Amino acid sequence: MSNLLTNINLTDVETCYKAFRGDIVRQMRIESSGFGFEIEVTAKVAKLKCAIYEAPISYYGRTYEEGKKITGWDGVAAAYYILRFNLFCSLKQSYYRRPRFAGRLFRPVAPGSARSIASMN
């Protein structure tokens, strides 16, 4: 559902590994915590239409006995956050000030471009 509403193709939006340019995240209005954080920042970065790249990571899921704390209610909360931050939160509401890059407003990167968020100057 997140991929459908953001128009980006991520394997798992909830992996908790995220890296952003500082000027993007410093201007972002972050409202949620816990499992909602990943969905919120992904939706708000997608509103900028900047390049987003997924890098492979190694992940070994924990069992409930090992301390996994996620339940079915976390899935319900995730659906709520996906709808809230993609459909009911505008670009203007997402940022204190729209991020600027190199003294000018950010211009979206064309799909397939070799530049990434981290490498834009």
ZIRA-V328052 format. One record per pair of residues at least 12 apart in sequence whose ideal C-beta (glycine too) atoms are under 7 Angstrom apart, sorted by the first residue. I is the first residue (numbers start at 1). GAP is how many residues later the second one is. D is the distance in Angstrom with one decimal. If there is no record, write none. Layout:
# ZIRA-V328052
i->{I	I}
gap->{GAP	GAP}
d->{D	D}
This chain:
# ZIRA-V328052
i->{1	1	2	2	2	5	5	5	6	6	6	6	7	8	8	10	11	13	13	13	14	14	15	15	16	17	18	18	19	20	20	21	21	23	23	23	24	24	27	27	27	27	28	28	28	28	29	29	29	32	35	35	35	36	36	39	39	39	39	40	40	43	43	44	44	47	47	48	48	49	50	50	50	50	51	51	51	51	51	52	53	101	102}
gap->{78	81	37	40	80	77	81	82	36	37	40	80	39	38	44	44	43	25	26	29	21	24	42	44	22	40	20	23	99	25	97	96	97	76	77	78	21	75	68	69	70	72	13	16	66	67	65	66	67	49	39	42	43	41	45	39	42	43	46	41	45	42	43	41	50	44	47	51	58	59	56	58	59	67	58	62	64	65	66	65	63	19	19}
d->{6.5	5.2	6.2	6.5	5.0	6.2	3.8	6.9	6.3	5.9	3.8	6.3	6.9	5.7	5.4	5.7	6.2	5.6	6.1	5.3	6.5	5.1	6.5	6.7	6.3	5.7	6.9	6.4	6.6	7.0	6.5	5.3	6.4	5.1	7.0	6.9	6.6	4.9	4.7	5.2	5.3	5.0	6.7	5.6	6.5	5.7	6.1	6.4	6.1	6.3	5.4	6.1	6.1	6.6	4.3	6.2	4.3	5.5	6.3	6.3	4.9	3.9	4.8	6.6	4.2	4.5	5.7	6.9	6.1	3.9	6.5	6.3	6.0	5.6	4.3	6.1	6.2	5.3	5.9	6.8	5.0	5.9	5.9}
